[in-house]
Amino acid sequence: MDVINHREAVPFVTADGSTIRELLAHRNSAIRSQSLAEARLAPGQATTPHHHKVTEEIYYILSGTARMTLAGESRPVGPGDAIAIPPGLVHTIENTGGGELVFLCTCAPGYEHTDTYL
């Protein structure tokens, strides 16, 4: 049984500039077809606009406020919001609040730097 505690996951910076902790993925568990990570952005920070050719994503906001832009459409998002990001659509998220933005990111297939296009 694979159980990974947040404190055990080593943070790293993704190709789009966010800091994530990969909680479950093929690199650290029996999971093969998806990944789950916690992402964090400091106030005023945004991910570099990017897209994924193969990977679909879901962002789920845990804390903080942000502006999500997907395929040219922007809207405010906050705790409890889930955002669907289909493959091929350029997207970015910007922390618009005064505190850290924390969100979960699921990817299917699992996250790879090689499927991130800036």
CNS distance restraints for C-alpha pairs under 8 A (distance, minus, plus):
assign (resid   2 and name CA) (resid  29 and name CA) 5.82 0.50 0.50
assign (resid   2 and name CA) (resid  30 and name CA) 7.07 0.50 0.50
assign (resid   4 and name CA) (resid   8 and name CA) 6.65 0.50 0.50
assign (resid   4 and name CA) (resid   9 and name CA) 7.14 0.50 0.50
assign (resid   4 and name CA) (resid  23 and name CA) 6.06 0.50 0.50
assign (resid   4 and name CA) (resid  24 and name CA) 7.02 0.50 0.50
assign (resid   5 and name CA) (resid   9 and name CA) 6.80 0.50 0.50
assign (resid   5 and name CA) (resid  23 and name CA) 7.36 0.50 0.50
assign (resid   6 and name CA) (resid  21 and name CA) 7.41 0.50 0.50
assign (resid   6 and name CA) (resid  23 and name CA) 6.63 0.50 0.50
assign (resid   9 and name CA) (resid  21 and name CA) 5.47 0.50 0.50
assign (resid   9 and name CA) (resid  22 and name CA) 6.25 0.50 0.50
assign (resid   9 and name CA) (resid  23 and name CA) 6.14 0.50 0.50
assign (resid  10 and name CA) (resid  21 and name CA) 5.86 0.50 0.50
assign (resid  10 and name CA) (resid  22 and name CA) 7.52 0.50 0.50
assign (resid  11 and name CA) (resid  19 and name CA) 6.34 0.50 0.50
assign (resid  11 and name CA) (resid  20 and name CA) 5.32 0.50 0.50
assign (resid  11 and name CA) (resid  21 and name CA) 4.46 0.50 0.50
assign (resid  11 and name CA) (resid  22 and name CA) 7.35 0.50 0.50
assign (resid  12 and name CA) (resid  19 and name CA) 5.51 0.50 0.50
assign (resid  12 and name CA) (resid  20 and name CA) 5.61 0.50 0.50
assign (resid  12 and name CA) (resid  21 and name CA) 6.58 0.50 0.50
assign (resid  13 and name CA) (resid  17 and name CA) 5.81 0.50 0.50
assign (resid  13 and name CA) (resid  18 and name CA) 5.56 0.50 0.50
assign (resid  13 and name CA) (resid  19 and name CA) 4.41 0.50 0.50
assign (resid  13 and name CA) (resid  20 and name CA) 6.28 0.50 0.50
assign (resid  14 and name CA) (resid  18 and name CA) 5.61 0.50 0.50
assign (resid  14 and name CA) (resid  19 and name CA) 6.34 0.50 0.50
assign (resid  14 and name CA) (resid  20 and name CA) 7.03 0.50 0.50
assign (resid  14 and name CA) (resid 113 and name CA) 6.88 0.50 0.50
assign (resid  15 and name CA) (resid 113 and name CA) 5.94 0.50 0.50
assign (resid  15 and name CA) (resid 116 and name CA) 6.62 0.50 0.50
assign (resid  16 and name CA) (resid  47 and name CA) 5.28 0.50 0.50
assign (resid  16 and name CA) (resid  48 and name CA) 4.84 0.50 0.50
assign (resid  16 and name CA) (resid  49 and name CA) 7.13 0.50 0.50
assign (resid  16 and name CA) (resid  50 and name CA) 6.73 0.50 0.50
assign (resid  16 and name CA) (resid 116 and name CA) 7.46 0.50 0.50
assign (resid  16 and name CA) (resid 118 and name CA) 7.20 0.50 0.50
assign (resid  17 and name CA) (resid  46 and name CA) 7.73 0.50 0.50
assign (resid  17 and name CA) (resid  47 and name CA) 5.31 0.50 0.50
assign (resid  17 and name CA) (resid  48 and name CA) 6.26 0.50 0.50
assign (resid  18 and name CA) (resid  39 and name CA) 6.48 0.50 0.50
assign (resid  18 and name CA) (resid  40 and name CA) 6.37 0.50 0.50
assign (resid  18 and name CA) (resid  41 and name CA) 6.15 0.50 0.50
assign (resid  18 and name CA) (resid  46 and name CA) 7.69 0.50 0.50
assign (resid  18 and name CA) (resid  47 and name CA) 5.85 0.50 0.50
assign (resid  19 and name CA) (resid  39 and name CA) 5.63 0.50 0.50
assign (resid  19 and name CA) (resid  40 and name CA) 5.51 0.50 0.50
assign (resid  19 and name CA) (resid  41 and name CA) 6.90 0.50 0.50
assign (resid  20 and name CA) (resid  37 and name CA) 6.18 0.50 0.50
assign (resid  20 and name CA) (resid  38 and name CA) 5.37 0.50 0.50
assign (resid  20 and name CA) (resid  39 and name CA) 4.23 0.50 0.50
assign (resid  20 and name CA) (resid  40 and name CA) 6.36 0.50 0.50
assign (resid  21 and name CA) (resid  37 and name CA) 5.37 0.50 0.50
assign (resid  21 and name CA) (resid  38 and name CA) 5.21 0.50 0.50
assign (resid  21 and name CA) (resid  39 and name CA) 6.55 0.50 0.50
assign (resid  22 and name CA) (resid  35 and name CA) 7.42 0.50 0.50
assign (resid  22 and name CA) (resid  36 and name CA) 6.17 0.50 0.50
assign (resid  22 and name CA) (resid  37 and name CA) 4.21 0.50 0.50
assign (resid  22 and name CA) (resid  38 and name CA) 6.55 0.50 0.50
assign (resid  23 and name CA) (resid  35 and name CA) 7.64 0.50 0.50
assign (resid  23 and name CA) (resid  36 and name CA) 5.57 0.50 0.50
assign (resid  23 and name CA) (resid  37 and name CA) 5.06 0.50 0.50
assign (resid  23 and name CA) (resid  38 and name CA) 7.08 0.50 0.50
assign (resid  24 and name CA) (resid  28 and name CA) 6.31 0.50 0.50
assign (resid  24 and name CA) (resid  29 and name CA) 6.08 0.50 0.50
assign (resid  24 and name CA) (resid  31 and name CA) 6.81 0.50 0.50
assign (resid  24 and name CA) (resid  35 and name CA) 5.55 0.50 0.50
assign (resid  24 and name CA) (resid  36 and name CA) 5.22 0.50 0.50
assign (resid  24 and name CA) (resid  37 and name CA) 6.93 0.50 0.50
assign (resid  25 and name CA) (resid  29 and name CA) 5.80 0.50 0.50
assign (resid  25 and name CA) (resid  30 and name CA) 7.51 0.50 0.50
assign (resid  25 and name CA) (resid  31 and name CA) 5.35 0.50 0.50
assign (resid  25 and name CA) (resid  32 and name CA) 6.62 0.50 0.50
assign (resid  25 and name CA) (resid  34 and name CA) 6.43 0.50 0.50
assign (resid  25 and name CA) (resid  35 and name CA) 4.47 0.50 0.50
assign (resid  25 and name CA) (resid  36 and name CA) 6.59 0.50 0.50
assign (resid  25 and name CA) (resid 110 and name CA) 6.38 0.50 0.50
assign (resid  26 and name CA) (resid  30 and name CA) 6.22 0.50 0.50
assign (resid  26 and name CA) (resid  31 and name CA) 5.15 0.50 0.50
assign (resid  26 and name CA) (resid  32 and name CA) 4.96 0.50 0.50
assign (resid  26 and name CA) (resid  33 and name CA) 7.76 0.50 0.50
assign (resid  26 and name CA) (resid  34 and name CA) 7.88 0.50 0.50
assign (resid  26 and name CA) (resid  35 and name CA) 7.46 0.50 0.50
assign (resid  26 and name CA) (resid 110 and name CA) 7.38 0.50 0.50
assign (resid  31 and name CA) (resid  35 and name CA) 7.38 0.50 0.50
assign (resid  32 and name CA) (resid 109 and name CA) 7.87 0.50 0.50
assign (resid  32 and name CA) (resid 110 and name CA) 7.32 0.50 0.50
assign (resid  33 and name CA) (resid 108 and name CA) 6.03 0.50 0.50
assign (resid  33 and name CA) (resid 109 and name CA) 4.87 0.50 0.50
assign (resid  33 and name CA) (resid 110 and name CA) 5.88 0.50 0.50
assign (resid  34 and name CA) (resid 106 and name CA) 7.02 0.50 0.50
assign (resid  34 and name CA) (resid 107 and name CA) 5.34 0.50 0.50
assign (resid  34 and name CA) (resid 108 and name CA) 4.25 0.50 0.50
assign (resid  34 and name CA) (resid 109 and name CA) 4.55 0.50 0.50
assign (resid  34 and name CA) (resid 110 and name CA) 3.97 0.50 0.50
assign (resid  34 and name CA) (resid 111 and name CA) 7.45 0.50 0.50
assign (resid  35 and name CA) (resid 105 and name CA) 7.99 0.50 0.50
assign (resid  35 and name CA) (resid 106 and name CA) 5.47 0.50 0.50
assign (resid  35 and name CA) (resid 107 and name CA) 5.16 0.50 0.50
assign (resid  35 and name CA) (resid 108 and name CA) 6.62 0.50 0.50
assign (resid  35 and name CA) (resid 109 and name CA) 7.14 0.50 0.50
assign (resid  35 and name CA) (resid 110 and name CA) 4.40 0.50 0.50
assign (resid  35 and name CA) (resid 111 and name CA) 6.22 0.50 0.50
assign (resid  36 and name CA) (resid 104 and name CA) 7.01 0.50 0.50
assign (resid  36 and name CA) (resid 105 and name CA) 5.78 0.50 0.50
assign (resid  36 and name CA) (resid 106 and name CA) 4.54 0.50 0.50
assign (resid  36 and name CA) (resid 107 and name CA) 6.68 0.50 0.50
assign (resid  36 and name CA) (resid 110 and name CA) 7.91 0.50 0.50
assign (resid  37 and name CA) (resid 104 and name CA) 5.66 0.50 0.50
assign (resid  37 and name CA) (resid 105 and name CA) 5.19 0.50 0.50
assign (resid  37 and name CA) (resid 106 and name CA) 6.43 0.50 0.50
assign (resid  38 and name CA) (resid 102 and name CA) 7.05 0.50 0.50
assign (resid  38 and name CA) (resid 103 and name CA) 5.79 0.50 0.50
assign (resid  38 and name CA) (resid 104 and name CA) 4.51 0.50 0.50
assign (resid  38 and name CA) (resid 105 and name CA) 6.16 0.50 0.50
assign (resid  39 and name CA) (resid 102 and name CA) 5.79 0.50 0.50
assign (resid  39 and name CA) (resid 103 and name CA) 5.32 0.50 0.50
assign (resid  39 and name CA) (resid 104 and name CA) 6.00 0.50 0.50
assign (resid  39 and name CA) (resid 105 and name CA) 6.83 0.50 0.50
assign (resid  40 and name CA) (resid 100 and name CA) 6.70 0.50 0.50
assign (resid  40 and name CA) (resid 101 and name CA) 5.50 0.50 0.50
assign (resid  40 and name CA) (resid 102 and name CA) 4.69 0.50 0.50
assign (resid  40 and name CA) (resid 103 and name CA) 6.58 0.50 0.50
assign (resid  41 and name CA) (resid  45 and name CA) 5.80 0.50 0.50
assign (resid  41 and name CA) (resid  46 and name CA) 6.93 0.50 0.50
assign (resid  41 and name CA) (resid  94 and name CA) 7.84 0.50 0.50
assign (resid  41 and name CA) (resid  95 and name CA) 6.35 0.50 0.50
assign (resid  41 and name CA) (resid 100 and name CA) 5.84 0.50 0.50
assign (resid  41 and name CA) (resid 101 and name CA) 5.12 0.50 0.50
assign (resid  41 and name CA) (resid 102 and name CA) 6.80 0.50 0.50
assign (resid  42 and name CA) (resid  95 and name CA) 6.73 0.50 0.50
assign (resid  42 and name CA) (resid  99 and name CA) 6.89 0.50 0.50
assign (resid  42 and name CA) (resid 100 and name CA) 4.77 0.50 0.50
assign (resid  42 and name CA) (resid 101 and name CA) 6.38 0.50 0.50
assign (resid  43 and name CA) (resid  95 and name CA) 5.33 0.50 0.50
assign (resid  43 and name CA) (resid  96 and name CA) 6.41 0.50 0.50
assign (resid  43 and name CA) (resid  97 and name CA) 5.91 0.50 0.50
assign (resid  43 and name CA) (resid  98 and name CA) 5.54 0.50 0.50
assign (resid  43 and name CA) (resid  99 and name CA) 5.67 0.50 0.50
assign (resid  43 and name CA) (resid 100 and name CA) 5.73 0.50 0.50
assign (resid  43 and name CA) (resid 101 and name CA) 7.23 0.50 0.50
assign (resid  44 and name CA) (resid  94 and name CA) 6.73 0.50 0.50
assign (resid  44 and name CA) (resid  95 and name CA) 5.28 0.50 0.50
assign (resid  44 and name CA) (resid  96 and name CA) 5.90 0.50 0.50
assign (resid  44 and name CA) (resid  97 and name CA) 7.44 0.50 0.50
assign (resid  45 and name CA) (resid  94 and name CA) 5.86 0.50 0.50
assign (resid  45 and name CA) (resid  95 and name CA) 5.66 0.50 0.50
assign (resid  46 and name CA) (resid  92 and name CA) 6.82 0.50 0.50
assign (resid  46 and name CA) (resid  93 and name CA) 5.54 0.50 0.50
assign (resid  46 and name CA) (resid  94 and name CA) 3.99 0.50 0.50
assign (resid  46 and name CA) (resid  95 and name CA) 6.17 0.50 0.50
assign (resid  47 and name CA) (resid  92 and name CA) 5.34 0.50 0.50
assign (resid  47 and name CA) (resid  93 and name CA) 5.72 0.50 0.50
assign (resid  47 and name CA) (resid  94 and name CA) 6.59 0.50 0.50
assign (resid  48 and name CA) (resid  92 and name CA) 6.20 0.50 0.50
assign (resid  48 and name CA) (resid 118 and name CA) 6.90 0.50 0.50
assign (resid  49 and name CA) (resid  90 and name CA) 6.15 0.50 0.50
assign (resid  49 and name CA) (resid  91 and name CA) 5.31 0.50 0.50
assign (resid  49 and name CA) (resid  92 and name CA) 4.78 0.50 0.50
assign (resid  49 and name CA) (resid 118 and name CA) 6.19 0.50 0.50
assign (resid  50 and name CA) (resid  89 and name CA) 7.98 0.50 0.50
assign (resid  50 and name CA) (resid  90 and name CA) 5.04 0.50 0.50
assign (resid  50 and name CA) (resid  91 and name CA) 5.60 0.50 0.50
assign (resid  50 and name CA) (resid  92 and name CA) 6.80 0.50 0.50
assign (resid  50 and name CA) (resid 116 and name CA) 6.52 0.50 0.50
assign (resid  50 and name CA) (resid 117 and name CA) 5.36 0.50 0.50
assign (resid  50 and name CA) (resid 118 and name CA) 4.42 0.50 0.50
assign (resid  51 and name CA) (resid  87 and name CA) 6.96 0.50 0.50
assign (resid  51 and name CA) (resid  88 and name CA) 5.54 0.50 0.50
assign (resid  51 and name CA) (resid  89 and name CA) 5.51 0.50 0.50
assign (resid  51 and name CA) (resid  90 and name CA) 4.53 0.50 0.50
assign (resid  51 and name CA) (resid  91 and name CA) 6.26 0.50 0.50
assign (resid  51 and name CA) (resid 116 and name CA) 5.89 0.50 0.50
assign (resid  51 and name CA) (resid 117 and name CA) 5.39 0.50 0.50
assign (resid  51 and name CA) (resid 118 and name CA) 6.82 0.50 0.50
assign (resid  52 and name CA) (resid  56 and name CA) 7.37 0.50 0.50
assign (resid  52 and name CA) (resid  87 and name CA) 5.39 0.50 0.50
assign (resid  52 and name CA) (resid  88 and name CA) 5.47 0.50 0.50
assign (resid  52 and name CA) (resid  89 and name CA) 7.35 0.50 0.50
assign (resid  52 and name CA) (resid  90 and name CA) 7.95 0.50 0.50
assign (resid  52 and name CA) (resid 115 and name CA) 5.25 0.50 0.50
assign (resid  52 and name CA) (resid 116 and name CA) 5.03 0.50 0.50
assign (resid  52 and name CA) (resid 117 and name CA) 6.16 0.50 0.50
assign (resid  53 and name CA) (resid  87 and name CA) 5.41 0.50 0.50
assign (resid  53 and name CA) (resid  88 and name CA) 5.00 0.50 0.50
assign (resid  53 and name CA) (resid 115 and name CA) 6.24 0.50 0.50
assign (resid  53 and name CA) (resid 116 and name CA) 7.63 0.50 0.50
assign (resid  53 and name CA) (resid 117 and name CA) 7.89 0.50 0.50
assign (resid  54 and name CA) (resid  87 and name CA) 5.57 0.50 0.50
assign (resid  54 and name CA) (resid  88 and name CA) 7.39 0.50 0.50
assign (resid  54 and name CA) (resid 109 and name CA) 7.59 0.50 0.50
assign (resid  54 and name CA) (resid 115 and name CA) 6.82 0.50 0.50
assign (resid  55 and name CA) (resid  86 and name CA) 7.53 0.50 0.50
assign (resid  55 and name CA) (resid  87 and name CA) 5.42 0.50 0.50
assign (resid  55 and name CA) (resid 107 and name CA) 6.19 0.50 0.50
assign (resid  55 and name CA) (resid 108 and name CA) 5.43 0.50 0.50
assign (resid  55 and name CA) (resid 109 and name CA) 5.58 0.50 0.50
assign (resid  55 and name CA) (resid 110 and name CA) 7.38 0.50 0.50
assign (resid  55 and name CA) (resid 111 and name CA) 7.39 0.50 0.50
assign (resid  55 and name CA) (resid 115 and name CA) 7.14 0.50 0.50
assign (resid  56 and name CA) (resid  84 and name CA) 7.95 0.50 0.50
assign (resid  56 and name CA) (resid  85 and name CA) 5.84 0.50 0.50
assign (resid  56 and name CA) (resid  86 and name CA) 4.79 0.50 0.50
assign (resid  56 and name CA) (resid  87 and name CA) 4.90 0.50 0.50
assign (resid  56 and name CA) (resid 107 and name CA) 5.72 0.50 0.50
assign (resid  56 and name CA) (resid 108 and name CA) 5.52 0.50 0.50
assign (resid  56 and name CA) (resid 109 and name CA) 7.34 0.50 0.50
assign (resid  57 and name CA) (resid  84 and name CA) 6.33 0.50 0.50
assign (resid  57 and name CA) (resid  85 and name CA) 5.00 0.50 0.50
assign (resid  57 and name CA) (resid  86 and name CA) 6.52 0.50 0.50
assign (resid  57 and name CA) (resid  87 and name CA) 7.74 0.50 0.50
assign (resid  57 and name CA) (resid 105 and name CA) 6.67 0.50 0.50
assign (resid  57 and name CA) (resid 106 and name CA) 5.44 0.50 0.50
assign (resid  57 and name CA) (resid 107 and name CA) 4.56 0.50 0.50
assign (resid  57 and name CA) (resid 108 and name CA) 6.62 0.50 0.50
assign (resid  58 and name CA) (resid  82 and name CA) 6.69 0.50 0.50
assign (resid  58 and name CA) (resid  83 and name CA) 5.48 0.50 0.50
assign (resid  58 and name CA) (resid  84 and name CA) 4.90 0.50 0.50
assign (resid  58 and name CA) (resid  85 and name CA) 5.92 0.50 0.50
assign (resid  58 and name CA) (resid 104 and name CA) 7.90 0.50 0.50
assign (resid  58 and name CA) (resid 105 and name CA) 5.60 0.50 0.50
assign (resid  58 and name CA) (resid 106 and name CA) 5.20 0.50 0.50
assign (resid  58 and name CA) (resid 107 and name CA) 6.76 0.50 0.50
assign (resid  59 and name CA) (resid  82 and name CA) 5.60 0.50 0.50
assign (resid  59 and name CA) (resid  83 and name CA) 5.05 0.50 0.50
assign (resid  59 and name CA) (resid  84 and name CA) 6.88 0.50 0.50
assign (resid  59 and name CA) (resid  85 and name CA) 7.87 0.50 0.50
assign (resid  59 and name CA) (resid 103 and name CA) 6.41 0.50 0.50
assign (resid  59 and name CA) (resid 104 and name CA) 5.59 0.50 0.50
assign (resid  59 and name CA) (resid 105 and name CA) 4.63 0.50 0.50
assign (resid  59 and name CA) (resid 106 and name CA) 6.68 0.50 0.50
assign (resid  60 and name CA) (resid  79 and name CA) 7.80 0.50 0.50
assign (resid  60 and name CA) (resid  80 and name CA) 6.72 0.50 0.50
assign (resid  60 and name CA) (resid  81 and name CA) 5.79 0.50 0.50
assign (resid  60 and name CA) (resid  82 and name CA) 4.39 0.50 0.50
assign (resid  60 and name CA) (resid  83 and name CA) 6.42 0.50 0.50
assign (resid  60 and name CA) (resid 103 and name CA) 5.34 0.50 0.50
assign (resid  60 and name CA) (resid 104 and name CA) 5.03 0.50 0.50
assign (resid  60 and name CA) (resid 105 and name CA) 6.50 0.50 0.50
assign (resid  61 and name CA) (resid  77 and name CA) 7.56 0.50 0.50
assign (resid  61 and name CA) (resid  78 and name CA) 5.82 0.50 0.50
assign (resid  61 and name CA) (resid  79 and name CA) 4.81 0.50 0.50
assign (resid  61 and name CA) (resid  80 and name CA) 5.67 0.50 0.50
assign (resid  61 and name CA) (resid  81 and name CA) 5.55 0.50 0.50
assign (resid  61 and name CA) (resid  82 and name CA) 6.58 0.50 0.50
assign (resid  61 and name CA) (resid 101 and name CA) 7.84 0.50 0.50
assign (resid  61 and name CA) (resid 102 and name CA) 6.34 0.50 0.50
assign (resid  61 and name CA) (resid 103 and name CA) 4.27 0.50 0.50
assign (resid  61 and name CA) (resid 104 and name CA) 6.48 0.50 0.50
assign (resid  62 and name CA) (resid  78 and name CA) 7.58 0.50 0.50
assign (resid  62 and name CA) (resid  79 and name CA) 4.92 0.50 0.50
assign (resid  62 and name CA) (resid  80 and name CA) 6.37 0.50 0.50
assign (resid  62 and name CA) (resid 101 and name CA) 7.83 0.50 0.50
assign (resid  62 and name CA) (resid 102 and name CA) 5.51 0.50 0.50
assign (resid  62 and name CA) (resid 103 and name CA) 5.02 0.50 0.50
assign (resid  62 and name CA) (resid 104 and name CA) 7.16 0.50 0.50
assign (resid  63 and name CA) (resid  78 and name CA) 6.77 0.50 0.50
assign (resid  63 and name CA) (resid  79 and name CA) 5.12 0.50 0.50
assign (resid  63 and name CA) (resid 100 and name CA) 7.60 0.50 0.50
assign (resid  63 and name CA) (resid 101 and name CA) 5.74 0.50 0.50
assign (resid  63 and name CA) (resid 102 and name CA) 5.22 0.50 0.50
assign (resid  63 and name CA) (resid 103 and name CA) 6.90 0.50 0.50
assign (resid  64 and name CA) (resid  78 and name CA) 6.03 0.50 0.50
assign (resid  64 and name CA) (resid  79 and name CA) 6.60 0.50 0.50
assign (resid  64 and name CA) (resid  95 and name CA) 7.44 0.50 0.50
assign (resid  64 and name CA) (resid  97 and name CA) 6.08 0.50 0.50
assign (resid  64 and name CA) (resid  98 and name CA) 7.92 0.50 0.50
assign (resid  64 and name CA) (resid  99 and name CA) 6.28 0.50 0.50
assign (resid  64 and name CA) (resid 100 and name CA) 6.13 0.50 0.50
assign (resid  64 and name CA) (resid 101 and name CA) 4.48 0.50 0.50
assign (resid  64 and name CA) (resid 102 and name CA) 6.50 0.50 0.50
assign (resid  65 and name CA) (resid  76 and name CA) 7.27 0.50 0.50
assign (resid  65 and name CA) (resid  77 and name CA) 5.92 0.50 0.50
assign (resid  65 and name CA) (resid  78 and name CA) 4.61 0.50 0.50
assign (resid  65 and name CA) (resid  79 and name CA) 7.28 0.50 0.50
assign (resid  65 and name CA) (resid  95 and name CA) 6.09 0.50 0.50
assign (resid  65 and name CA) (resid  96 and name CA) 5.68 0.50 0.50
assign (resid  65 and name CA) (resid  97 and name CA) 5.10 0.50 0.50
assign (resid  65 and name CA) (resid 101 and name CA) 6.46 0.50 0.50
assign (resid  66 and name CA) (resid  76 and name CA) 5.73 0.50 0.50
assign (resid  66 and name CA) (resid  77 and name CA) 5.31 0.50 0.50
assign (resid  66 and name CA) (resid  78 and name CA) 6.35 0.50 0.50
assign (resid  66 and name CA) (resid  93 and name CA) 6.54 0.50 0.50
assign (resid  66 and name CA) (resid  94 and name CA) 5.28 0.50 0.50
assign (resid  66 and name CA) (resid  95 and name CA) 4.37 0.50 0.50
assign (resid  66 and name CA) (resid  96 and name CA) 4.75 0.50 0.50
assign (resid  66 and name CA) (resid  97 and name CA) 6.64 0.50 0.50
assign (resid  66 and name CA) (resid 101 and name CA) 7.29 0.50 0.50
assign (resid  67 and name CA) (resid  74 and name CA) 6.49 0.50 0.50
assign (resid  67 and name CA) (resid  75 and name CA) 5.54 0.50 0.50
assign (resid  67 and name CA) (resid  76 and name CA) 4.45 0.50 0.50
assign (resid  67 and name CA) (resid  77 and name CA) 5.95 0.50 0.50
assign (resid  67 and name CA) (resid  93 and name CA) 5.73 0.50 0.50
assign (resid  67 and name CA) (resid  94 and name CA) 5.21 0.50 0.50
assign (resid  67 and name CA) (resid  95 and name CA) 6.65 0.50 0.50
assign (resid  67 and name CA) (resid  96 and name CA) 6.49 0.50 0.50
assign (resid  68 and name CA) (resid  74 and name CA) 5.47 0.50 0.50
assign (resid  68 and name CA) (resid  75 and name CA) 5.58 0.50 0.50
assign (resid  68 and name CA) (resid  76 and name CA) 6.23 0.50 0.50
assign (resid  68 and name CA) (resid  77 and name CA) 6.58 0.50 0.50
assign (resid  68 and name CA) (resid  91 and name CA) 7.51 0.50 0.50
assign (resid  68 and name CA) (resid  92 and name CA) 6.11 0.50 0.50
assign (resid  68 and name CA) (resid  93 and name CA) 4.53 0.50 0.50
assign (resid  68 and name CA) (resid  94 and name CA) 6.55 0.50 0.50
assign (resid  69 and name CA) (resid  73 and name CA) 5.38 0.50 0.50
assign (resid  69 and name CA) (resid  74 and name CA) 4.16 0.50 0.50
assign (resid  69 and name CA) (resid  75 and name CA) 6.68 0.50 0.50
assign (resid  69 and name CA) (resid  91 and name CA) 5.42 0.50 0.50
assign (resid  69 and name CA) (resid  92 and name CA) 5.36 0.50 0.50
assign (resid  69 and name CA) (resid  93 and name CA) 6.23 0.50 0.50
assign (resid  70 and name CA) (resid  74 and name CA) 6.47 0.50 0.50
assign (resid  70 and name CA) (resid  85 and name CA) 7.43 0.50 0.50
assign (resid  70 and name CA) (resid  89 and name CA) 6.59 0.50 0.50
assign (resid  70 and name CA) (resid  90 and name CA) 5.95 0.50 0.50
assign (resid  70 and name CA) (resid  91 and name CA) 4.42 0.50 0.50
assign (resid  70 and name CA) (resid  92 and name CA) 6.78 0.50 0.50
assign (resid  71 and name CA) (resid  89 and name CA) 5.41 0.50 0.50
assign (resid  71 and name CA) (resid  90 and name CA) 5.27 0.50 0.50
assign (resid  71 and name CA) (resid  91 and name CA) 6.27 0.50 0.50
assign (resid  72 and name CA) (resid  90 and name CA) 7.76 0.50 0.50
assign (resid  72 and name CA) (resid  91 and name CA) 7.94 0.50 0.50
assign (resid  77 and name CA) (resid  81 and name CA) 6.19 0.50 0.50
assign (resid  85 and name CA) (resid  89 and name CA) 7.11 0.50 0.50
assign (resid  85 and name CA) (resid  91 and name CA) 7.81 0.50 0.50
assign (resid  95 and name CA) (resid 100 and name CA) 7.49 0.50 0.50
assign (resid  95 and name CA) (resid 101 and name CA) 5.91 0.50 0.50
assign (resid  97 and name CA) (resid 101 and name CA) 7.58 0.50 0.50
assign (resid 106 and name CA) (resid 110 and name CA) 7.78 0.50 0.50
assign (resid 107 and name CA) (resid 111 and name CA) 5.67 0.50 0.50
assign (resid 111 and name CA) (resid 115 and name CA) 7.67 0.50 0.50
assign (resid 112 and name CA) (resid 116 and name CA) 7.23 0.50 0.50
